[in-house]
């Protein structure tokens, strides 16, 4: 069935794009986000069996600003981690990187200060012990790739690598990034552009060129409410001064996600710039066996490992909630019944894998139904994982495909 063109007016602006009639309920949920959930500007895209079945955008690039157009892009924060992980698995699939090898095989200077036994896989599943830096990051330090690599080489881990896990919210840019760099000979941003984004024809950068800057919608921070202040992660950040959570929240070297410096920086954990079409396009090959339209990302054995849960914990050392990760990707996480943890769940199917970004953006692949999904926005929601806007779109997508319920913690 062919897609129909969409052009609808809402209180927040025009919503445009295309939609297969089978996915009309996702369109309805997208419109509802603008009318009832204070969406400002956003995009959502779904590919099914490699075909684009929904591609929508709308609203404004800023409150009261110009229209969010087809070509508007925005920072996707930690959804970038999925792109970085894909690069690492591609290098492994080509035999250039052994995920079970010691990190020191590729990065000798990493093996000191208690990190001698670290394995490459630990860089991907948040168990290597460097969820953040205790050493103060200089102003603008996160924009300086070589500076951050040297900092991580000398840093003592919070725990013996591999013995527990805690979300490496910013540091995975350089732990995973250096695995790609040292194994392939290309820095992560260049590898991603040459080997992934350009072959797939997707609008996605890790290190945005200056000529693309005018297309970027600035992020609107989530309001600080009592619910935010009382959340598990906020309480740990404020009250536990030597915790990974505290340093993650308060030792960022004046990182500004709306600055040109951040957009240009090669931070593979946080500063990817894209839109929903780019995120859905990134994961489309992984939802269809690893290869799509002649572009191979990985083979079937590597794809199986990408989807396999590697670590799961009742309390993530950084995020302070139960988390589940494969090697580089988030798996379904159901924390809906957890106290002081609003918007700390990701409800997808059991085979699916991908990554959420701060504020609620997401990209993921679901090999179980051959679907890839992307959602981006400029008004950030609070919470660690999905808020109602993005999750409502995911829920509608699964319902359109005939899935019955997510009561068990995954879409079934």
N, C-alpha and C positions, 0 to 999 in steps of 0.2 A: 504494500500500500504506500502511496506517495505521501510526502509531508505536505502540510498546508502552511501557507505563510501566515504569520501572526503580526498584528499591529493593534494594540489595545491601549487605551488611556487609563491611567490610574492616578490617584491623588499625588503619587510621588513622581509621575512622569510617564512616558510612553514605554510599553513593553513590546519588543519586536523579536522576530526570529522565525523559526519553523518548528513544526511539531507533527509527528505521526499521530493520527487519531487515536491509536492505541494508548498513547501517553498523555492524553488530555488531562488526566488527573494531576500529573506533574505540573502542567501549565497552570491549573487551578491553584495548586499549592504555591507556585511561584507568585502568582497575582496576590494571593492571600498574605504572603509575607510583606508585600508593600502596603496592603490595606489594613492589616491588623497587627503586624509584628515590627513595624517601624524600619523596614528595609529602606536604605537610601539608594544604593546602586548595587547591582549584582548581575551575575551570569550563571547559567546552569546548562550543562550539556550531557547527553547520554548517547553512547554508541552501543549498538546491539549487533553481535556477529560482524563487527567491523563497519556497520552502516550507521550513519548519524541519524538517529530517530527523534532527537530533540536538541535544539540549539537556541537558547533564549537569552536575552539581555534586556536591561531596562533600568529606569530610575535616573539618578543623577550622580555625577562624579564627586559632588560635595553637596551638603545640605543647601538647597537654594541655588546650586550651580548648574552647569551645563549638562546636557544629556549624556548618559552612559551609552556609548555606541557599540557597534559590532566589534570595533577594534580597540576598545578600552581594555587596559591591562592593569593589574595591581599586584602588590607584593602578596605572596601566599604563605609567608612565614614558614612554619615547619612542614607544610605540604611539600616544600623543597626537599625534605629528607628522602621522600620516595624517589625523586629524580636522582639523587646522589646514590641511593642504594641500587637503583637500576644500573647505574654506571659500574659500580663495584661488581655486581653479578655478571655483567657483560664481560668484564675483564677476566673474571673467574671462569666463565664459560669458554673463553678463548684459550684457557690454559696458562694465562699470564699471572694469575693470582690464586693461591691455595688458601681457601677460607679456614682450613684447619691448621695452617702453619703458624709458627711464632711470628709476631709482628716484626721482630728484629731481623728476620730474613730479608725484609724489604726496607726497614727503617731502623738501622742499628742504634741510633742515638735515643730511640724511645725506651730502650731496655735499661732503665736505671731508676733509682728512687723507689723500688718496690714494684716496678712494672715489667720485670725481666721475663715473667712467665705468661705475659699477655698473648692471646691468639687473635688472628685477624677476625674471626667470627665475633669475638667479644667487642670489637669496634662497632659492629653492626647491631648487636642486640642489647646495647646499653648496659653491659656488665663489666666493661674494662676498668671501671673505677674512677673515671675522670668526668663525673657529671657536671662539674664546673671547676673553676680555678679558685683556690684560696688566695693566691697571690693577686694583689690588686691589678686589674687591667688598666693600662694607661688610657687616657682620653683618646678615643678614636682607634683603640687597639684592635677591636674586632674587624676593622676595615683593612688591617695590615696582615696579610696571609702569613708571611714569613715570621713576623713577630709572634703570632699565635702558635705556630708550629714549634718555635723555640720554647715558648712558655710551657706547652704540654710535654715537651721532652724532659723538662726539669721538674715538673710537678709531681709530688707524692700522691698516690691514689688514695681515695677515701676508704677503699677496702681492697683486699687481695683480688686481683683481676679474676673474674669468673665466679666469685663466691656469692654475689648477689647482684641485683640490678637496680639502677636508678636512671631516669631519663636524662640523656646527655643533650639537653635542650639547645645549647649553642656549640659546645665543644665537638660534637660529631661532625661539624663542618670540616675540621682538620684531622680528626682521627680517621673517618671514612675517606675524606678528601685525599689524605696522603697515601692511603692504600691504592687509590686509583692512580694518583700521580706517580708513585714509585714503581708500580707494576706496569703501567702503560707508557710512561714517559711523557704524558700530557697532564697538565693541571686539570682539575675537575671541570671548571667552567668551559675550557676549550674542548675537552673530551665530550662533554654533554652536547655542546653545540654541533661538533663535527659528526659525532657517532649516533646521536639520538634526535635532537630537535630538528636539524636540517633534513636528515633522511625521512623523518616522519612528516615534515612540513608543518610543524607546530610552532605556535607563537609563545616561546618559553625561553627565558635566559637565566643563567646563574652568572651574573655580571652583566648588567644592562648597558648597551652602547648609548652614548650620549644622544644620538639622533633619535632614539626611541623614547626619551624621557617625557616628552610632551604628552604622550598617550597615557601616562600613569595616573590613576585615580589615587589621591592620598588617603591614608587610612584614618578613620575616625575612632578614637579610643573608646572603649567601653566605660560607662560611668562607674565610679567607685561607690558602691552601696554597702549597707550593713551586711547583706548576704555575701558580698565579696570579702569584706573584712573578716567575717566569721568563718570563712571557708577553711578547710583543712590546710590547703597550701599557703594561704595568707597567714594563718596562725603560726605555722611552722617557720615561715620566712621571718616573721617579726620576733618570735620568742626563742628560736633556737639559732643562736648567732654563729655557731660553727657547723651548721648543717649545709648539705648541698642546696637545699631549698633556699636558704638565706642568700648564699652567694649567687645563685641563679637569678634571684630577684634584684639584688642590690650591687652586683659587681659586673656591670656590663659596659664600662668605659664610655658612658654617655652615648650609647647606641641610639640613633634616631631613625626609625624605619621610614620616615618620610623625607629623609635627606638624599641628595644626589650621591653622597659618599656611600650610603648604605646600598642604594640600588646598583651602583657600579661595582661594589665589593663582591668578591667570590666567596660568599658564605653559604656553603652547601647545606646548611641546616636551617637557614632562615630568610634568605633574601632572593629566592626565586621570584621572577616576575612573569605572570602569565594571566590567562583567563580560563573560564570553565572549558572552553573548546581545547585549549592547550593541555589541561589536566586530563580530560577524557581521552584525548588523542595520545597522550603519553602512555596511558594504561591499556589502550585498545589492543596492541599486540599481545599483552600478557593475559588478556581475557580470551584470547583465541590461539592458544598454543605456543606463544612466544614469537610468532612471525605473522605479519599482516601486509598484504599488498606488496610482497616481495622484500619487505624490510624485516630482517631478523634481529631481534634483541637478544634472545637466549634460546637454548634448546629445551626440550621437555624435562630433562633431569634437573637442570638448573631452575626451571620454572616451578617444579614440584618443591624444591627446597625453599624457594622464595615464599611460598605460601604456608610452610610448615612452622608452627609455633615453636620458638626457640627458648623463650623465657616467659614465665608467668609468676606473679607475686601477689600476695595479699596486701602489701604496702610498698609501693615504689619509693625508693629512697629520696627522690626529688619531688615527685608529684603528690605523694602521700595518699594515693588511692590504689586499689588493685589495677594492675596493667597486664597486658599480654602483647608480646611482640614476636614476629618472625625475624629473620635476619634483615633488619633495616626497615621493616614495615609494621604498622599497627594492625592487630587483629581485632575482632569484635570484643568490646568491653562493656559490660552491663553493670553500672554502678547506680542504677536508678533508686535503689532502696538504701543507699548509703547516706548517713547523716552528714550534713555540712559539705555536700559534694554535688551541688546542682550543676547540671550541664557538664558532667564528667563521664559520659557514656558515648559509645560509638556502636550503633546497632546496624550491623551488616550481616551477611550470611556467613556460615562457618568456613566455606572455601575462600572467601574474599580477603583481600589485603590491600593496604594503601596507607595514606597518611593524612592526618588532620593538621591544619595550620591554626595558629593563634587567632581567636576571634570567630572561627567556625568554617574556614575554607576547607575543602577536601578533594582529593582525587583517589580513586581506587579501581581495582580490577576485580571482577567476580568471574573466575573461570567456570563456576558451576552453572551459570546461565549466559556466558559469553557477553557480559555487560561491562562496559567501563563508564565511569561517572566522574564529573567534575563540577565543582561549585566554588565561586569566588564572590567576595563582597567587599565593600569599603567600610560599612559600619560594623565594628567589631562587637561581638557578644562576649559576656564574661563566662568564666568556666574554662576548664582545661581541654575539653573535647568538643562535642557537637552541641550547639544550642538548638532551639526549636526551629529556627529558620532552615538550616541545612538538613537537620534530621527529618523535617517534614517532607522535604524533597526526596530524600533517600527512601523514606517509608512509602511515599506515593509511587516511586519507581518500582519497588518490589511488589506492591499490590497490583500494579499494572501488568506485571509478569506472572501473576497468579499465586504469589507467595501468600501464605495464610496468616502468619502471626509472628511477632517477635517477643512473645511473652517468656520464652525460654532463654532469652538473652542473645539470640541470633534470629535473623529472618529465616523461617522454615517453610 
